């Protein structure tokens, strides 16, 4: 227990505010964990009880990726003048900040360092302030004919309302939302009953996550709203962690470092399902841009991290991207990851949204995996009223909440079995393609398969 307390304290230290004036950030990839003070035989020293129980239930072995980054290495990096931003144990890296262009060379010379890459440079004219711009009416429209308010059809497309009627509304499930900001979630009356377990800002530690961008707020509303006749989301009784990894002021590689740290934090607090409506392929520094051949699940740090999530017993649901009508056209990272549910967008009639990014991956895997409503999706807005929004950003949480309800209904499934079950329930499962993937999933049918027809039971 003493070591676990230290491990959590280290994580807190790593996320402290940066030294004033730091203009550079580097990702320092490490060669090994040879100097670790931890043991695979004592996971309670560095994993929470929930994380251990999740692995045990799914018969997942604890391995070296679960061991924290070596404290000795972190200390030596710090002694060279670096400020620690985040650490990532699954990919074994330390992200640092500094204001010294020569530090990268000195870090590269350390015997335990594999590589050093610049992942952030301070944008000119950066505004660090947070504001509350929207006035609140807090008088949303009432829909007396529907407990779901305007959101019924986006849930009914995948028959999620049948899961709800059977009592599976997400109770007991924990969902992490990793996004850009959750503007006014704490002030909107209709969102006051959302079960928020906590928040964490990996971009600006200690900042007010509710004063940041509105994107995460709208994403959250698709799942978590629970006000009958106003709006009911796809997992209204689930519990939520709100995590911020996206820095809307610029588009730089370091956001993937923040995201990787957020995923590991979600693991540590016992999350079951994660939603991320973020995707990357183009950056402020053109040499960092991805190429189509990089969509292999390995090139991007985010994609490598995402591909490990099911191996830790969690399910990641992510947006496919909105580049379908652009020259890029393809999915964005981490949507190219393995063993995740990458979600494209359709309208409420199941017709593809023209902006929805397409697959396949560079190594020939089907992407997107499935589709959900992302054209004319019903969301809550920062002024406290309902509205509509377009993007795979909303298709992802709409599906994510229903996936959490399905797992509540089928707790015997492993993460990978659940992903397979969702794919198999798609209306194009017999002939998946690179536009709709496996199609619109029927999650009620998936539930009936799992509990009513042994011949349809899915295996790992």
Backbone torsions as a table, in degrees:
resi	resn	phi	psi	omega
1	UNK	NA	-37.3	179.2
2	UNK	-60.6	-42.6	179.8
3	UNK	-67.3	-37.9	178.7
4	UNK	-63.4	-41.1	177.5
5	UNK	-61.0	-42.6	177.7
6	UNK	-62.8	-42.1	-178.2
7	UNK	-60.1	-42.4	178.6
8	UNK	-69.0	-35.2	177.3
9	UNK	-65.9	-38.6	176.9
10	UNK	-61.7	-44.0	179.0
11	UNK	-60.7	-40.8	178.7
12	UNK	-63.8	-42.2	178.6
13	UNK	-62.1	-42.4	-177.1
14	UNK	-63.2	-21.7	-177.4
15	UNK	-104.3	15.3	-179.8
16	UNK	-69.9	166.9	179.4
17	UNK	-61.6	142.5	-178.6
18	UNK	-73.2	156.0	175.2
19	UNK	-61.7	138.1	-178.3
20	UNK	-61.8	133.6	177.8
21	UNK	98.9	-7.7	178.0
22	UNK	-64.4	129.9	-176.6
23	UNK	-120.7	-1.5	-177.3
24	UNK	-134.5	146.6	172.2
25	UNK	-133.5	140.1	-179.0
26	UNK	-128.2	143.6	172.0
27	UNK	-97.0	118.3	-178.3
28	UNK	-104.5	106.1	-179.6
29	UNK	-87.8	133.4	-173.8
30	UNK	-101.6	154.1	-175.6
31	UNK	-79.3	-33.3	-171.2
32	UNK	-161.3	-175.9	172.8
33	UNK	-125.2	35.2	-173.3
34	UNK	-62.5	-26.6	-177.5
35	UNK	-94.5	17.1	-176.7
36	UNK	-64.8	146.8	174.1
37	UNK	-99.9	4.4	-177.4
38	UNK	-104.0	164.1	-177.8
39	UNK	-131.6	143.7	176.0
40	UNK	-65.5	-21.1	-179.9
41	UNK	-78.7	-10.6	-179.4
42	UNK	-131.5	66.2	-177.7
43	UNK	-65.5	-19.6	179.8
44	UNK	-64.5	-14.6	178.3
45	UNK	-76.0	-17.8	-175.5
46	UNK	-142.8	-1.7	174.9
47	UNK	-122.2	144.7	177.0
48	UNK	-71.3	162.2	179.3
49	UNK	-60.6	-38.5	-179.8
50	UNK	-65.1	-40.5	179.9
51	UNK	-65.8	-39.6	178.3
52	UNK	-67.0	-42.9	-179.6
53	UNK	-64.2	-39.0	178.4
54	UNK	-62.5	-43.7	178.4
55	UNK	-64.5	-42.7	-178.6
56	UNK	-63.8	-41.7	-178.4
57	UNK	-62.9	-34.7	-178.3
58	UNK	-98.8	10.6	178.3
59	UNK	54.9	47.1	179.0
60	UNK	-102.3	125.1	-179.0
61	UNK	-75.2	141.6	171.8
62	UNK	-79.4	129.3	-175.5
63	UNK	-130.4	-172.7	-173.6
64	UNK	-63.3	-25.0	178.6
65	UNK	-67.4	-20.6	177.8
66	UNK	-78.4	-19.2	-179.5
67	UNK	-69.6	136.8	178.7
68	UNK	-61.8	157.4	171.7
69	UNK	-57.4	139.2	-174.1
70	UNK	-60.7	125.7	179.2
71	UNK	-60.5	-37.0	179.7
72	UNK	-59.6	-42.0	179.7
73	UNK	-67.0	-43.0	179.2
74	UNK	-60.6	-42.6	180.0
75	UNK	-63.2	-40.9	-179.9
76	UNK	-67.5	-38.0	176.3
77	UNK	-63.6	-41.9	179.9
78	UNK	-65.4	-37.1	-178.5
79	UNK	-64.6	-21.3	177.2
80	UNK	-79.6	-2.3	177.2
81	UNK	107.7	9.3	-179.7
82	UNK	-86.1	146.8	169.9
83	UNK	-100.4	129.4	-176.7
84	UNK	-79.2	127.0	178.8
85	UNK	-96.0	-62.4	174.3
86	UNK	-145.2	163.3	169.9
87	UNK	-123.3	153.3	177.7
88	UNK	-131.2	112.0	-174.7
89	UNK	-80.6	-33.5	-178.2
90	UNK	-63.9	-42.3	178.9
91	UNK	-99.7	-0.2	173.7
92	UNK	56.7	66.3	178.3
93	UNK	-139.0	161.6	173.0
94	UNK	-127.6	128.0	175.4
95	UNK	-101.5	128.0	-175.0
96	UNK	-123.8	160.5	172.7
97	UNK	-123.4	154.3	179.4
98	UNK	-165.0	-178.6	175.3
99	UNK	-132.7	33.4	-173.6
100	UNK	-131.5	110.4	-177.1
101	UNK	-69.8	-14.3	179.6
102	UNK	-90.8	-8.8	-175.9
103	UNK	-63.9	-33.7	-179.1
104	UNK	-58.0	-41.0	179.5
105	UNK	-65.3	-41.1	179.5
106	UNK	-67.5	-37.1	176.5
107	UNK	-66.1	-39.9	-179.5
108	UNK	-61.6	-26.5	-177.6
109	UNK	-80.0	-11.5	179.1
110	UNK	-66.9	137.3	-173.3
111	UNK	-65.0	-21.1	-177.9
112	UNK	-97.9	3.0	-178.2
113	UNK	-95.1	128.3	179.5
114	UNK	-88.8	-42.8	-179.2
115	UNK	-160.5	158.5	176.7
116	UNK	-133.6	129.8	-178.0
117	UNK	-136.0	132.4	175.2
118	UNK	-71.5	130.8	-177.4
119	UNK	-122.1	-2.0	179.9
120	UNK	-161.4	139.8	170.4
121	UNK	-133.1	133.2	-174.9
122	UNK	-57.4	124.4	176.9
123	UNK	-66.6	149.1	176.5
124	UNK	-71.8	140.3	178.0
125	UNK	68.1	30.4	-176.9
126	UNK	-65.7	135.3	177.9
127	UNK	-108.6	112.0	-176.4
128	UNK	-89.2	-3.6	-173.7
129	UNK	-75.4	157.0	175.7
130	UNK	-120.9	140.5	-177.5
131	UNK	-130.9	160.4	173.3
132	UNK	-114.2	97.8	-170.4
133	UNK	-91.9	-29.4	-169.2
134	UNK	-88.4	136.4	169.0
135	UNK	-83.2	147.8	-175.4
136	UNK	-105.8	130.8	172.8
137	UNK	-93.5	-36.6	-179.3
138	UNK	51.8	34.9	174.2
139	UNK	-129.6	68.5	-178.6
140	UNK	-66.7	158.4	179.5
141	UNK	-66.4	139.7	177.8
142	UNK	-97.2	135.8	177.7
143	UNK	-119.6	87.1	-173.1
144	UNK	-65.1	-15.2	-178.2
145	UNK	-91.3	-1.5	-176.6
146	UNK	-146.8	126.0	175.1
147	UNK	-63.8	-23.3	-178.1
148	UNK	-88.2	-3.4	-173.3
149	UNK	62.9	-138.6	-178.5
150	UNK	-78.5	-5.8	-169.6
151	UNK	-88.7	3.8	-173.7
152	UNK	-57.9	-48.0	-171.7
153	UNK	-67.0	-30.4	179.9
154	UNK	-74.2	-19.7	174.6
155	UNK	-88.9	-40.3	-176.2
156	UNK	-67.8	-24.3	-179.9
157	UNK	-57.1	-34.6	177.3
158	UNK	-107.3	15.0	177.9
159	UNK	57.0	34.6	176.3
160	UNK	-67.8	-26.5	179.4
161	UNK	-64.8	-25.5	176.3
162	UNK	-68.8	-38.8	174.6
163	UNK	-61.9	-43.0	178.9
164	UNK	-61.8	-44.1	-179.1
165	UNK	-63.1	-28.9	178.9
166	UNK	-83.0	0.6	176.3
167	UNK	100.5	6.0	-177.4
168	UNK	-104.5	92.2	-176.3
169	UNK	-118.2	15.8	177.1
170	UNK	97.8	0.8	-178.0
171	UNK	-60.3	132.7	179.9
172	UNK	87.4	-9.3	178.7
173	UNK	-95.8	143.5	178.1
174	UNK	-115.7	126.4	-177.5
175	UNK	-117.5	131.7	172.1
176	UNK	-100.8	132.2	174.2
177	UNK	-107.1	118.9	178.9
178	UNK	-110.2	114.2	-169.4
179	UNK	-153.5	-157.9	-172.8
180	UNK	-96.5	-32.4	-177.1
181	UNK	172.5	163.4	-171.3
182	UNK	-132.5	56.9	-172.0
183	UNK	-55.8	121.9	172.8
184	UNK	70.8	7.9	177.1
185	UNK	-55.9	-33.8	-178.2
186	UNK	-79.4	-7.1	-174.9
187	UNK	-114.8	-15.0	-176.8
188	UNK	-84.0	119.1	-175.6
189	UNK	-56.5	-39.9	-177.2
190	UNK	-68.6	-10.7	179.3
191	UNK	-108.3	6.3	-175.5
192	UNK	-67.4	-23.7	-176.7
193	UNK	-96.7	9.9	174.9
194	UNK	-70.0	135.7	-177.8
195	UNK	-81.7	87.3	179.8
196	UNK	-96.2	116.3	-177.8
197	UNK	-80.4	-28.5	-179.4
198	UNK	171.8	172.7	179.5
199	UNK	-134.7	157.2	174.7
200	UNK	-155.2	131.6	-179.7
201	UNK	-106.5	115.0	-179.4
202	UNK	-92.6	-9.4	179.7
203	UNK	-87.6	-51.8	178.6
204	UNK	-129.0	82.2	-176.6
205	UNK	-52.3	130.9	179.3
206	UNK	90.7	-8.7	179.6
207	UNK	-73.0	165.0	178.7
208	UNK	-80.7	103.4	-176.2
209	UNK	-64.9	-21.7	-179.3
210	UNK	-85.1	-2.3	177.9
211	UNK	-106.9	8.3	-178.8
212	UNK	-93.9	-160.9	-173.4
213	UNK	-60.2	163.2	-175.3
214	UNK	-91.0	-8.7	-173.9
215	UNK	-58.8	-50.0	-179.4
216	UNK	-64.4	-31.6	177.9
217	UNK	-63.1	-45.1	179.3
218	UNK	-68.3	-39.4	176.7
219	UNK	-59.4	-47.8	179.4
220	UNK	-58.1	-40.7	-175.9
221	UNK	-61.6	-31.5	-179.6
222	UNK	-61.5	-30.4	-178.5
223	UNK	-99.0	-44.5	-160.1
224	UNK	-97.9	-13.8	-178.5
225	UNK	-57.2	139.7	-176.1
226	UNK	-148.7	55.3	178.0
227	UNK	-124.1	98.4	-179.2
228	UNK	-53.0	139.0	179.5
229	UNK	73.7	-1.9	172.2
230	UNK	-112.3	-63.8	173.9
231	UNK	-168.3	132.8	173.9
232	UNK	-121.1	128.3	-178.7
233	UNK	-85.4	-172.8	-174.4
234	UNK	-82.6	-17.0	175.5
235	UNK	-140.5	69.2	-170.5
236	UNK	-70.5	-17.5	-178.5
237	UNK	-109.3	6.9	176.4
238	UNK	-74.6	165.9	174.2
239	UNK	-106.1	150.0	-169.4
240	UNK	-130.9	140.3	164.8
241	UNK	-108.1	130.7	179.8
242	UNK	-106.4	113.6	-174.4
243	UNK	-120.3	139.4	-179.4
244	UNK	-113.1	122.6	176.3
245	UNK	-126.3	-15.4	-176.4
246	UNK	-92.3	127.8	175.9
247	UNK	-103.3	105.9	-174.0
248	UNK	-73.6	-6.7	-178.5
249	UNK	-78.6	-18.7	178.9
250	UNK	-158.7	173.4	178.0
251	UNK	-126.1	97.4	-175.5
252	UNK	-135.5	160.6	-173.7
253	UNK	-60.5	-27.9	-175.3
254	UNK	-59.6	-23.6	179.2
255	UNK	-62.5	-25.7	175.8
256	UNK	-72.7	-32.2	175.1
257	UNK	-65.4	-44.4	176.6
258	UNK	-59.4	-43.1	-176.8
259	UNK	-64.3	-42.9	178.9
260	UNK	-60.9	-41.3	177.9
261	UNK	-66.0	-37.0	179.4
262	UNK	-65.3	-40.0	178.4
263	UNK	-61.6	-44.5	-179.1
264	UNK	-68.4	-33.9	174.1
265	UNK	-63.2	-43.6	178.6
266	UNK	-58.9	-41.9	175.9
267	UNK	-58.4	-44.2	-173.6
268	UNK	-67.4	-27.1	-178.7
269	UNK	-98.2	8.8	171.9
270	UNK	86.3	28.2	179.4
271	UNK	-69.0	146.1	176.9
272	UNK	-97.4	-47.1	-174.3
273	UNK	-129.8	141.7	177.1
274	UNK	-119.3	141.6	169.4
275	UNK	-118.4	132.0	171.2
276	UNK	-134.0	119.3	178.7
277	UNK	-104.0	50.4	179.6
278	UNK	-124.8	147.2	177.9
279	UNK	-155.8	144.8	-173.7
280	UNK	-134.3	138.4	168.2
281	UNK	-151.9	-18.0	-176.9
282	UNK	-130.1	135.2	-173.5
283	UNK	-128.1	169.3	-180.0
284	UNK	-63.3	-30.9	175.2
285	UNK	-97.9	107.7	-172.4
286	UNK	-56.3	-29.2	179.7
287	UNK	-68.0	-14.7	176.9
288	UNK	-85.8	-11.2	-176.1
289	UNK	-59.0	145.5	175.6
290	UNK	-83.9	155.0	173.6
291	UNK	-108.1	162.5	-178.4
292	UNK	-58.6	-34.6	179.8
293	UNK	-70.5	-10.8	178.1
294	UNK	-82.8	-7.0	-177.9
295	UNK	-83.4	62.4	-175.2
296	UNK	-116.2	6.0	-178.3
297	UNK	81.5	0.2	-176.2
298	UNK	-124.0	-32.1	-171.7
299	UNK	-63.0	-51.4	-176.3
300	UNK	-81.7	139.4	175.4
301	UNK	-54.5	-44.0	-180.0
302	UNK	-56.8	-42.6	-176.3
303	UNK	-70.4	-39.2	176.1
304	UNK	-63.2	-42.9	179.1
305	UNK	-63.7	-44.6	-179.4
306	UNK	-62.3	-36.6	-178.3
307	UNK	-67.7	-15.7	178.1
308	UNK	-90.5	-12.8	-170.1
309	UNK	-62.6	-44.9	178.9
310	UNK	-66.4	-28.9	177.2
311	UNK	-67.8	-17.1	176.2
312	UNK	-98.8	3.2	174.9
313	UNK	91.5	12.1	178.1
314	UNK	-112.9	163.9	177.9
315	UNK	-116.8	128.6	174.1
316	UNK	-102.4	128.4	171.2
317	UNK	-112.8	127.1	-175.3
318	UNK	-138.4	157.8	-179.3
319	UNK	-77.0	147.0	-179.1
320	UNK	-77.8	-27.7	-175.8
321	UNK	115.6	162.6	-174.7
322	UNK	-117.9	35.6	-175.2
323	UNK	-103.2	11.5	-174.3
324	UNK	-59.2	-29.4	-179.9
325	UNK	-100.0	3.2	-179.7
326	UNK	-100.5	176.7	-179.1
327	UNK	-66.0	-29.3	179.0
328	UNK	-67.7	-50.6	175.8
329	UNK	68.6	-32.4	-168.1
330	UNK	-83.6	169.2	173.5
331	UNK	-58.7	163.0	178.3
332	UNK	-115.6	157.3	176.7
333	UNK	-70.0	142.1	8.0
334	UNK	-91.9	20.6	-178.4
335	UNK	-64.6	-13.8	177.3
336	UNK	-86.9	0.7	-176.8
337	UNK	-68.9	159.7	177.1
338	UNK	-87.2	150.5	175.0
339	UNK	57.8	41.0	170.7
340	UNK	-130.4	166.9	174.6
341	UNK	-105.4	104.7	178.5
342	UNK	-93.6	125.7	-167.3
343	UNK	-114.0	122.0	171.7
344	UNK	-88.8	176.5	-173.7
345	UNK	-116.2	138.5	171.4
346	UNK	-130.5	170.8	172.6
347	UNK	-87.6	-173.8	-173.9
348	UNK	-75.1	-5.4	173.1
349	UNK	-99.4	1.6	179.0
350	UNK	86.5	12.1	-179.9
351	UNK	-90.5	135.4	-175.4
352	UNK	-56.7	135.8	171.2
353	UNK	-75.9	133.7	-174.5
354	UNK	-61.9	-24.8	-178.8
355	UNK	-84.0	-9.9	-172.8
356	UNK	-65.6	124.4	-178.2
357	UNK	-66.0	151.2	-175.7
358	UNK	-116.0	166.5	177.2
359	UNK	-101.4	-155.3	-4.6
360	UNK	-85.4	-171.9	173.3
361	UNK	-74.6	167.8	179.9
362	UNK	-62.6	-27.4	179.4
363	UNK	-99.3	16.4	168.2
364	UNK	87.4	11.7	177.5
365	UNK	-81.2	149.0	179.9
366	UNK	-66.0	125.7	172.0
367	UNK	-148.2	145.9	-8.4
368	UNK	-63.0	167.7	177.9
369	UNK	-76.1	-47.2	-178.1
370	UNK	-147.2	176.2	177.5
371	UNK	-130.3	154.6	175.9
372	UNK	-148.6	176.0	-175.3
373	UNK	-66.6	121.6	176.3
374	UNK	-140.2	1.3	174.9
375	UNK	-112.6	111.9	-174.4
376	UNK	74.1	33.8	179.2
377	UNK	-71.6	140.0	178.5
378	UNK	-84.6	128.7	-178.0
379	UNK	-139.8	168.9	168.3
380	UNK	-93.6	147.3	178.9
381	UNK	-109.3	166.5	-173.2
382	UNK	-67.4	-13.1	177.2
383	UNK	-89.5	2.9	177.6
384	UNK	91.1	4.9	178.5
385	UNK	-109.7	159.3	174.6
386	UNK	-75.9	156.0	175.6
387	UNK	-159.7	-174.9	178.1
388	UNK	-122.6	150.2	-178.3
389	UNK	-143.7	154.9	179.9
390	UNK	-115.9	141.3	175.3
391	UNK	145.5	149.2	172.2
392	UNK	-64.2	-14.6	174.7
393	UNK	-56.4	-27.6	-177.4
394	UNK	-102.1	-27.3	172.8
395	UNK	-60.4	-38.4	-177.4
396	UNK	-62.7	-54.2	179.9
397	UNK	-68.1	-31.5	176.7
398	UNK	-58.5	-44.1	177.0
399	UNK	-72.8	-40.6	-175.3
400	UNK	-55.6	-45.0	179.8
401	UNK	-61.3	-40.2	178.7
402	UNK	-69.0	-34.4	176.2
403	UNK	-63.2	-40.9	177.3
404	UNK	-62.4	-40.0	178.0
405	UNK	-65.7	-39.6	177.7
406	UNK	-63.1	-39.7	179.2
407	UNK	-69.1	-35.4	173.6
408	UNK	-58.7	-39.3	-178.7
409	UNK	-76.3	-23.0	-177.0
410	UNK	-129.2	64.2	-173.5
411	UNK	-68.2	-11.9	179.4
412	UNK	-74.5	-13.5	-177.2
413	UNK	-78.2	145.8	168.1
414	UNK	-81.2	170.2	178.7
415	UNK	-58.8	-44.1	-177.8
416	UNK	-70.0	-34.9	176.2
417	UNK	-65.7	-38.9	179.3
418	UNK	-64.8	-43.4	177.5
419	UNK	-59.7	-45.0	178.2
420	UNK	-61.2	-41.8	-178.6
421	UNK	-63.1	-43.2	178.7
422	UNK	-62.5	-45.2	178.4
423	UNK	-60.7	-45.5	-176.4
424	UNK	-64.6	-23.2	-179.0
425	UNK	-84.4	-2.5	-178.6
426	UNK	-67.9	150.5	-176.4
427	UNK	-76.6	-1.7	173.9
428	UNK	-121.4	22.5	-175.5
429	UNK	-62.1	-28.7	179.9
430	UNK	-72.3	-21.8	-177.8
431	UNK	-152.0	69.4	-177.2
432	UNK	-66.3	154.2	-179.0
433	UNK	-135.9	-175.6	-176.1
434	UNK	-93.1	11.6	179.9
435	UNK	-112.6	-55.6	177.6
436	UNK	-98.0	-9.0	-173.1
437	UNK	63.9	-129.4	177.1
438	UNK	-85.0	1.9	173.4
439	UNK	93.1	-160.3	177.9
440	UNK	-80.4	117.7	-179.8
441	UNK	-74.7	145.9	174.4
442	UNK	-107.6	96.0	-171.6
443	UNK	-76.1	-21.5	173.5
444	UNK	-71.8	-41.1	175.9
445	UNK	-62.6	-39.7	178.0
446	UNK	-59.7	-42.4	178.0
447	UNK	-62.9	-44.6	-179.9
448	UNK	-64.9	-39.2	176.0
449	UNK	-56.3	-48.7	-173.3
450	UNK	-66.8	-31.1	-174.0
451	UNK	-110.9	-9.5	-175.6
452	UNK	-123.7	-12.9	-175.4
453	UNK	-139.3	101.5	-178.4
454	UNK	-57.7	-32.6	-177.3
455	UNK	-66.3	-18.8	-178.8
456	UNK	-102.1	-2.0	-179.9
457	UNK	-60.8	136.2	-177.2
458	UNK	-96.6	145.0	178.4
459	UNK	-110.0	164.9	-177.0
460	UNK	-59.1	NA	NA
